[in-house]
Amino acid sequence: MALNPFDLYDVRSLLSEEERAVQDSVARFVDERVLPIIGDCFDQGRFPMELLPEIAELGLLGSSLPEEYGCAGLNGVSYGLICQELERGDSGLRSFVSVQSSLCMYPIYAYGSEEQRRRWLPDMAAGKVIGCFGLTEAHGGSDPASMKTHARRDGEDWVLNGSKMWITNGNLADIAIVWAHTDDGIQGFVVEKGFAGFTAQEIKHKMSLRASVTSALYFDGVRVPEANRLPNVKGLKGPLGCLTQARYGISWGPVGAAIACLQEVLEYTKERMLFGRPVAATQSAQIKMADMARRITCGQLLALQLGRLKDAGTLQPQQVSLAKWNNCRMAIDIARECRDLLGGAGITTEHAAIRHALNLESVITYEGTETVHQLVIGRELTGINAF
């Protein structure tokens, strides 16, 4: 029996019936609605907002949060599969869902009051309210403790000053989850779009994540009501807890990008004739593609075990770091190699490899650079902090 070239170890057989159904529904959405337009969106530098109602209808926003807040209540593996299939379409689309789900809805659920959960989460799950996550600042994203944004108490309000950089969804967002220094440690605030002194400026001239909105956020004496402060966390553990959730999804997403690149190059090399035979008939091409399949298989198994650990409640942030590091590196290398096998045709966005390769330059950088995750594992091995 022939094996599935994109699932050589039959990882699908390890999924539950519900997990397979989730993967199939998102895969259909990507095939039918995303792939026909995403190359043009990348070229035009626009996020496909027209897909948002369907994304919400499929239950992809806050998919792991409880149904009582209008969410799907899916397990961690299902969320990972959602990320994998979305990134098979484009990293920008997966980034949108990841930010909305892991970096905005999750902190409201985990650190917010019940009133805040009821106020925001159902509309966010329905796609009626879009969020963004304000942690990174221009002077250095890898050291969030050094952030300069601060909030001081003034009567019943907080006054927020500072700026954030490289913020996905910034100009689309109705609310921003903003982390700031206070006299009582780092705290999180829900900053609403209409608050005076709050502005977002879209970052142009990007060569990566072009089908995604990236912005700078500015806070000039923004008055934020006490009711908009997340009351149940203080310190860096708040934003870092959000990042663990997001990095988990990112550990799955690049697997989808790598599969998309391999699928494309398999089809192309069977049709492309060179020296009287298909490129796929050459030893060099077969060795390259076999090695891609090997690395994808390792990434699939790594992501699935990570998901099982998450659903068992035993997941450790260091394990997420290992998977994020491995799978981002795997995917970006495969995308570049596929671009090479496509020859000159590979430099256009009529093919997916160059688009995925460029997108993955961002994915391997955000939510912790490759070096940061390497040092996390190094610290775990040695017990010595080399940051």
FIVEX-341665 format. One record per residue: x, y, z of N, C-alpha, C, O, CB in turn. Coordinates in steps of 0.05 Angstrom, whole numbers, plus 5000, padded with zeros to 4 digits. Glycine has a CB too. Example, Ala and Ser with C-alpha at 12.3 -4.5 7.8 and 13.67 -1.06 7.14 Angstrom:
<atoms>
526448865156524649105156526449345156528549345169522649115181/525749555142527349795143525850015157526850235161528249885114/
</atoms>
This chain:
<atoms>
501749765000500050005000501850255000503650275016498150005025/501250434982502850684980502350865004500050885014502150834954/504450985014504251165036503351445027503851525004506851185052/502151595045501551875040504252025041505552025062499551995061/505052155019507752275018508052505038510252595043508252374990/505752605048505852825067505252735096504952905114503953045058/505052475099504552365126505752085126504251885129501452365133/508352055124509651805120509351615144509551375141512551845114/508951725168508651565192505651535201505151455223510251685215/503851605183500951575188500251715215498851595231500151285188/501151955218500552105243497552145245496452155267501952385242/496152155223493252195223491851965238489752015251492152205195/492951725238491751505252491951535282490451405297493051235244/493651715291493951765320491951975330491852035354496751855326/490452095311488552305319485852185325485051975315488252515296/484352315342481552235348479752305325480552455307480552365374/477352205325475452265304474952565303474752685281472852105308/474652695326474152975327476453135316476153335302473453065356/478953055323481353195314481553175283482253365270483853075327/480952935272480952905243478853085230479353195209480552615235/476553105242474353265231475153565231474653705211471753225246/476453655252477353925253479453975231479254175216478653995281/481353795228483453835208482153835180482954005163485553605209/480253655175479053645148477453895142477553995119477153405147/476054005162474454245156476254485150475554645133472554305180/478454515165480254735160481754695134482254885119482254775183/482454445128483854395102482054465079483054575059484654095101/479454405080477654475058477454775055477554885033474854365063/477254915078477155205077479655325064479555495047476955315106/482055215071484555315060484555255030485355425014486955185074/483855015022483954934993482055104977482755184955483354634990/479655144987477455264971477455564972476755704953474855154980/478255684995477855964999480456125002480656354994476156015024/482555995012485056135017486956114994487856324983486456025042/487555874985489555844964488955994938490756084925489855554958/486356014930485956164905486556454906486956584885483056134897/486656574930487056864932489656954946490357184944484756994946/490956774960492956864979495456964965496757144976493756634998/496156864942498356964927497957254919499757424922498856804902/495557324910494857604904494957774929495858004928492157614890/493857674951493957834976496857894984497358114992492557674998/498557704981501357744987502557964969503958144978503057484985/501957934943502958134924501958414931503458604929502058064896/499358434938498158694943498658794971498159034977495158674939/499858634988500358715016497858765032497658965046502058955016/495858585029493358625044492558365058492958145048491158715025/491258405081490158175095487358125084485758305081490058235126/486657865079484057805067481757815088480757605097484057525054/480858055094478758095114476157955106474557885123478258385119/475757905080473357785071473057495081470857385081473257785041/475257375090475157105101474457095130473856875141477856975097/474457325144473957325173471357195181471257045200474057605183/469057255168466557125176466656815175465656685193464257215159/468056705155468256415153470156305174469656095185469156335125/472256455180474156365201472656345227472956155242476556565203/471056545233469456545258467356325258466956195278468156825262/466056295235463956095233465055805237463655635248462556115206/467555765229468755505233469655465262470455245269471155475214/469555665278470255645306473255655311474255545330469155385317/474655795293477655795295478756015314481156015319478755835268/477056195323477956405341477456325370475156285378476456675334/479656305385479356215413478355935414476755865432477556395428/479255765396478055495393478355315418476755135422479355355369/480355375434480855205458479455305483479655185504483855175463/478155535481476855655504474055535507472955415488476655965502/472855555531470255415537467955515520467855755512469655445566/466055345515463755405499461955615512460555765498462055155494/462055645538460355845552461056125543459456315548460655815582/463456165531464256435522463956455491465156635479467056495531/462456275480462056275451464256145435464356175410461856555442/466055995448468355875435467755575430465755465439470855905452/469655445416469055165407469754965429468754735427470655115383/471355025448472054835469473654595460473454375471469654745482/475354635439476954415428479454375445480254535461477754485399/480754145441483154085456485554205442485354335421483553775458/487954175455490354305445491254195418492254345401492554275465/490953935414491753815389490053925366491153975344491553505390/487553965370485754075350486654365343486754435319482854075359/487354515363488354785358490954775342491354935323488854945384/492754585348495154555333494554485303495854595285496954335345/492754305299491954235271490754475256491254505232489954005272/489254635270488254885258490555055249490555155226486455045278/492555095266494855255259496355135235497255275217496755285283/496654875235498154735214496754785187498054855167498354435219/494154745186492654775161492555065152492855125128489854665164/492155255170492155535163494855615152494955765132491455705187/497055525164499655605154500355465128502155555113501755555175/499155245123499355125096498355315075499355325052497854855094/496455475083495555695065497455925066498555995045492755785073/497856045089499656275092500156335121498356315138498556525077/502656405128503356465155501856705165501256725189506356515157/501156895148499657125156496957065167496057185186499457325133/495656865154492956785163493156645190491556695208491656605142/495156465193495456335218496256535240495456505263497656115216/497856735233498556945252496157095263495957145287500557145240/494257155245491857295253490357135274489557235295490057355229/489956875268488456705286489956655312488756645333487756435273/492556625310494256585333494156825352493856785377497156525325/494457065341494357305358491657335371491457385395494957555341/489557305355486857335366486357125388485157195409484757295344/487156885384486556665402488356655426487456655449486656395387/491056635421492956575442493956825456494556815480495256435430/494057055442495257295454493157495464493857675479497057425435/490657465455488557655463486357525478485657615501487457795439/485157325467482957185481483957035505482657035526481457005462/486156895502487256745524487856915549486956835571489756605516/489257145547489657295572487157405584486957435609491557525566/485157475568482657565579481357335595480257375617480657665557/481457095584480356855597482056785622480856745643480256625578/484656775619486356685641486856885663487056815686488956585630/487057145655487857355674485657555679485957725697490357485664/483557545664481457745666479357675687479257455697480157795640/477557865692475257815710473057675694473157675670474258085722/471157575709468857445695467357655678466457595657466957315715/467157895689465858105673467358155647466158195626465758365690/469958165648471558205624471157975604470958015580474558245630/471157735614470657495597468057525582467857475558470757235613/465957585598463257605586463057835566461657825546461157635607/464558045572464458285555465758245528464758335507465758525570/468158115528469758105504469757845489469657845464472558175511/469857625503470457365489468357285469469057195447470757155510/465757295474463857215454464057375428463857255406461057235464/464457635430464757795405467357745391467557755367464458085412/469457675407471957605394471757335380472857305358474257605415/470457145392470056885379468456915353468856765334468656695398/466557105353464857145329466257325308465057375287462257275338/468657415314470057595295469057875294469758025277469857475268/467357945314466258225315468258415328468158655322463658225330/469958315345472058475358474758345352475158105357471558495389/476558495341479258395334481258505355481058735363480158485306/483058335363485058425383487858425372488458295352484958245407/489658565386492558545382493958535409492658585429493558785364/496458475409498058415433500458605434502158585417498958115434/500458775453502658975455504658905476504258975500501459245461/506758775469509058715487511658815476513058965489509158415492/512358745451514858815439515159115436513259255428515258675412/517659215441518259495436520659515418522059325414518859635463/520959755406522959785385525759735393527459645377522760065374/526459785419529159755427530059475433532359425438529659925452/528159275432528959005436526758825445525758845468531158985456/525958645428523758465434524458225451522758115464522458365409/527058155451527857915466528157955496528657765511530457805455/527958205505528258275533525858435542526058675547530958435538/523558305545521058455551521158595579519758785583518758265551/522858495597522958625623524058915621523559075640524758465642/525358975600526459245596524559435583525359655575529059225580/522059355580520059535566519959805580520359835604517259405567/519460005563519360285573516460385577515960585591520760465554/514560245565511760315568510960295598511560095611509960145550/509560495608508860485636506060595640505060745624510960655653/504860515662502160605669502260695699503360555716499960385665/501060925705500861015732497861055739496261135723502461275737/497260995764494561025774493861325778495461475788494160865801/491461395769490561675772487561665778485961655759491161845746/486861665803484061635811482961365803484061165812482461855797/480861365788479561115780480761005754479860795744476561155777/482661145743483861065717486761005720488061055741483361285696/487860905697490760885694491561065670490061085651491660585689/493861185672494861345650497261205637499261155650495661635660/496961145612498860975597500461135578499361295562497360745583/503061105579504961235560506961035550507960865565506261485574/507661065525509760895513509060815485507360935472510160645530/510360605475509860515448510560215446512060105462511560675427/509360085426509859805420510459775390509459935374507459625429/511959575382512859545355512459265345512459075361515859625353/512159235319511858975306509358825316509458595324514258795310/507058965316504558865328502758765306501658925290503159085345/502458505304500558375285497758465292496858465315500758075286/496258535271493358615272493058905283490758995287491858425290/495259045288495059305302492959495290491359605305497659435302/493059535264491159725251488359605247486459755241492259825225/488159345250485459215248484059205275481659175276485758935237/485559235296484559165323482659365334482959605332486859135341/480659255348478759415364479759445392479059635406475959285364/481359245402482559265428485459165427486159005409480959085449/487059265445489859175447490359085475489659225495491859405439/491558845478492458755504495258865508497158765496492358435507/495559065525498059215528499259155555497959175576497559515524/501859095555503359045579505059275585506459385568505058785576/505059365611506459605619507559575647506359435664504659855616/509759715652510759735679508859915696507860115687513659855680/508359825721506959995740508559995766510559845769503959885745/507660145786508960145812508759875826510059825846507860365830/506959705815506459445828507159225808505859005809503459425836/509159265791510059065772508759095745507059265741509458795783/509458925726508358925700505458825701504858625713509958745680/503658975688500858905688499758935659500959065642499259075707/497458805655496258805628493658975629492258975648495558525619/493259105606490959285603489559235576490859185556491759585606/486859245577485359235552484859525542483259675554482659085556/486359605522486259875511484359875487484859735467489059985504/482260035488480360035466481060235445482260445450477560095478/480260175420481060325397480360625400481960795391479660215372/478160685412477260965413478461135435477861375437474360975415/480161015452481261165474483061395464484761345446482860985493/482661635475484261865466487161815472487961725494483262115481/488861885453491761855456492861595446495261555446492461895484/491161405438491961145428491861145398489661195386490160915439/494061105385494161095355495760855346497460755360495461355344/495160765322496560545309497460635282496060765267494760295307/499860565275501060635249502060385235503760245246503360845253/500960325212501660085198504560105187505460315178499760025174/505959875190508759865180508759765151507659555145510459675198/509859925134509859865105512659755097514359715114509260115089/512859695071515359615059516259335069518659285069517559815063/514459175078515158905088515658715064514358735044512958795106/517558545067518058325048517158055060517557845047520958315040/515958065083515057825097512357875109511758105116517157735119/510657665112507957695123506557925110505258095123508057745154/506657935083505358155069502358125069500958325066506358155040/501257885073498357845075497557865104495657725112497557575063/498858035119498358075148498858365154500558485142500057885166/497358475173497658755181499558765205499158625225494958885188/501758915202503658955224503859255230503959415211506458845216/503959325255503659605263505459685286506559515300500759665270/505759945290506860055314504460185330502760305318509060275308/504560155356502460265373503660495390505960465400501160045391/502160705394503160935409501061005430498661015425503761175391/502061065455500361135477501261395489503461405501500260905499/499761605486500461865495498461965515496462085508500662065471/498961905541497161975562494461845559492361975565496862265562/494361595551491861445547490661375574491861245591492261195530/488161465579486761395604485261135600483561105583484761625612/486060945617484860675615483360625642484560645663487060455610/480760565641479260515665480360275681481460085669476260475659/480160285707480960055724479459805715480559585717480360115753/477059835705475459595696476859455672476159235666472659685688/478759595659480159475636482859365643484359265625480459685614/483659365669486059235677485558945682483558865694487259375703/487358775672487158485678487958435707490258465713488858315658/486058355724486558355752488058115763489058115786484058385767/488257895748489157645760491957565753492657325755487257435751/493657755746496457685742498157935745497258155738496957555714/500557905755502558125756505258005750505857775757502458265784/506958165737509658075731509757965703507857945688510557875751/512257885695512757785668511357515663510957435640515657745664/510457375684509157115680506557155664505656965651508556975706/505357395665502957445649503457435619502457255606501857715656/505157615608505657595580507157345571506657245550507257835571/508857245588510256995581508356755579508756575563512556935601/506356755596504356545594502856555568502156355557502356565618/502256795559500956835532502856735510501956595492500257125528/505356805512507256725492507556415490507956315468510056855497/507456285513507555985512505255875496505555695481507455875541/502855995500500455905484500955955454500355785438497956055493/501956195447502356255419504556085407504355995384503056555416/506756055422508955895411508155605407509155475389511355905430/506255505423505255235419504055215391504555035376503155165441/502355405384501055405358503155435335502855305314499055625355/505155595340507255635320508855385316510055345295509055875328/508955215336510454965333509054785312510354615299510554815360/506454815309504954655289504954795262505154665241502154615299/504655065262504155205237506155155215505455095192504055495242/508755175221510755145199510754865187511654835164513455195210/509754665201509454405188507654425164508254305143508254195209/505554585166503754625143505154765120504754695097501354775152/506754975127508255115106510154925092510354935067509755355118/511554755107513454575095511954375076512954305055514954425116/509654275085508154085069507254225043507354095022505653985084/506354475045505554615020507854635000507454594976504554895028/510154695010512554724993513254454980513854444956514954835008/513354244996514053984985511953884965512653774944514253775008/509353924971507253844952507653984925507353864904504553904964/508154244926508554394902510954294886510754264861508854694908/513154244899515554174885515453884874516653824854518054214903/513953714888513553444878512053454851512853324832511953274898/509953604850508353634825510053754803509953664780505853794830/511553964810513054114790515253944778515653934754514254364803/516753794795519053644786518253404769519853294754520753554809/515753314772514753094756514153184727514253034708512252964768/513453444725512653554699514953694685515053704660510353744703/516853804700519053954689521153774677522253604690520354134711/521553804650523453634636526153764634526354004628522353564608/528253614639530953714638532753494628532853274639531853824666/534153544606535953344594534353094587535352864590538253284612/531953124578530352904567528852734588527752534581532152734552/528852824613527352674633526352864655527353084658529152454646/524252784670523252954691525353004712526952834718520752834704/525353244723527253304745526853104768528853034781526753594755/524353014773523852824794525252564790525452404809520852784797/526152504766527552254760530552264767531852064764527152174731/531552494775534352514781534852444810533252484828535352804775/537252334815537952264843538052514861537252494884540652114843/539152724851539552964868536853064877536553144901541053184853/534853074860532153174867530852984887529653074907530353214842/531052724882529752534900531052534928529652514948529952254888/533652564929534952574955534052824970533552804994538052574952/533853044957532953294970530153264980529553345003533153534951/528353154964525553134972525152924993523552955011523853074948/526752714992526552505013527452625040526252565060528352265006/529452785039530452915064528353105075528053135099533053055059/526953245057524753425066522653265080521653335101523553575042/521853035068519752865080520652765107519052745125519152625061/523252695109524352605135523952825157523052765179527252525133/524753065149524553285169521753355175521053425198526053525159/519953345156517153405161515953195180514453265198515553415134/516652935175515652725192516552765221514952735240516652455182/519052845225520052895252518453135265517753125288523052965252/517953335249516453565259513653495266512553595286516553785238/512353325250509553245256509453095282507653145299508553065233/511252915286511252755311511952925335510752895357513252525309/513753115332514453305354512053465361511453495385516753485345/510653575341508253745347506053575360504853675379507253865321/505653335351503453175362504053105391502253125408503052915346/506453025398507152965426506953215443506053195466509952845428/507653445432507353695447504453745453503753825475508553925431/502753685433499853725438498753535459497053615475498353685412/499753285459498753095479499653175507498153155526499852805472/502153285509503053395535501353625544500653645567505953475533/500553795525498954025532496153935542495154035562498554215507/495053745528492353655536492453495562490453465576491153485514/494753375568495053235594495653425617495653345640497253025592/496153685610496753875631499553865642500153965663494853845653/501353735627504153705636506153865619508553845623504953415636/505154025600506854175582508654365597507754515615505254325561/511254375590513154565601514054755579514254675556515554415613/514455015586515255205566517855125550518055185527515755475579/519654985563522054905550521454705527522854715506524054765570/519454545531518654355509517554505485517954435462516554155520/516054725491515054895469517455025454517355045430513155105480/519455115469521755235457523155045437523955125415523755335478/523454795446524754595429523154555403524354545381525054335443/520554535405518854485381518754735363518954705339516054405390/518554965375518455205359521155245343521055305320517955455376/523355205357525955225345526255015322526955085300528255185366/525654765328526054555309524254585284525254575261525454285321/521754645289519854645266520054895249519654885225517054615276/520755115261521155355245523655325228523655395204521455605263/525855225240528255175224527754975202528655015179530555075243/526354755208525754555188524254685165524954635142524054335201/522254845171520454945150521955155132521655145108518055075162/523455335144524755535129526855415110527255505088525955755147/528255215120530255075103528954935080529954945058531854885120/526654805085525254665064524154855044524254805020522954495076/523055085053521955285034524155385016523755414992520755515049/526455435026528755535010529655324990530255384967531055625028/529755074999530654854981528654804959529354744936531154594998/526054834966523954804945524155034925523854984901521154794958/524655274935525055494916527255434896527055494873525655754932/529355304906531655234889530855024868531555054845533955134906/529354824876528454614858526554724836526354604815527154384873/525154934843523355064823524855224802523655314782521355234837/527455264807528955424788528155714786527255824807528855294760/528355824763527556104760524656154766523956374776528156204732/522955964761520055994767519556034796517456144804518455754757/521455944813520955954841521156234853520556264877522955784855/521956434838522256704849519656864847519457084857524456854836/517556744835515056894832512956774852513156544860513956874803/511056944859508956854877506756694863504756634875507757094891/507256624838505456424825506056154838504355974836505956424795/508356124850509055884865509155964895509656194901511755764856/508655774912508455834941511055844956511155974977506655624954/513155724945515655684961516855944970517655984993517655524946/517056144951518356394958516656544979517756674997518856564933/514056524976512256664995512556545023512756685043509256644986/512656275025512956145051515756205062516056255086512555845048/517756205045520456255055520656535067521856575088522556225032/519556725053519557005063517957025089518857155108518557195042/515556905089513956915114515456795138515356895160511356775109/516756565133518056425154520456575166521356515188518956155145/521456775151523456955163522357095187523757145207524457155142/519757165186518457285209517757075231518157125254515857425201/516756855222515856645241518156545258517856485282514456415226/520456515246522856415260523956635279525556575297525056335241/522956885276523957105292521957175314522857225337524357355274/519357185308517557285329516857055349517356825344514957385316/515757145371515056965393517656825404517556595412513056755384/519856965403522356855412524056775388523256595373521956615430/526356905384528056835362529156555365529056435387530357035360/530256445343531456185345533656175367533855975381532756105317/535256385368537356395388536256385417537356245434539056645385/534056525422532856525448531956245456532456155478530456715449/530756105437529755835443532155635447531955455463527955735421/534255675431536655515435537755555463538555365477538755585414/537755805472538855865499537055765521537955695543539356165502/534455755516532555635535533255345540533355245562529655665526/533755195518534454915520537254885532537754705548534454775492/539055065525541755055537541655095567543054955582543555265525/539955275576539655325605538455075618539255005641537855565610/536554945605535354705616537354485619537354335638532954615599/539154465599541154255600543354295621544154115635542454225573/544254545623546554605640545854725667547454705686548354805625/543454835669542754975694544055255696543955375717543554815717/545255345674546655605673545155795654544655715631549555575665/544456035663543156225647545156385631546856535642541356415664/545156355604547056495586545856725572547056835554548156295566/543456815580542157045567543757295574543057515565539257075576/
</atoms>
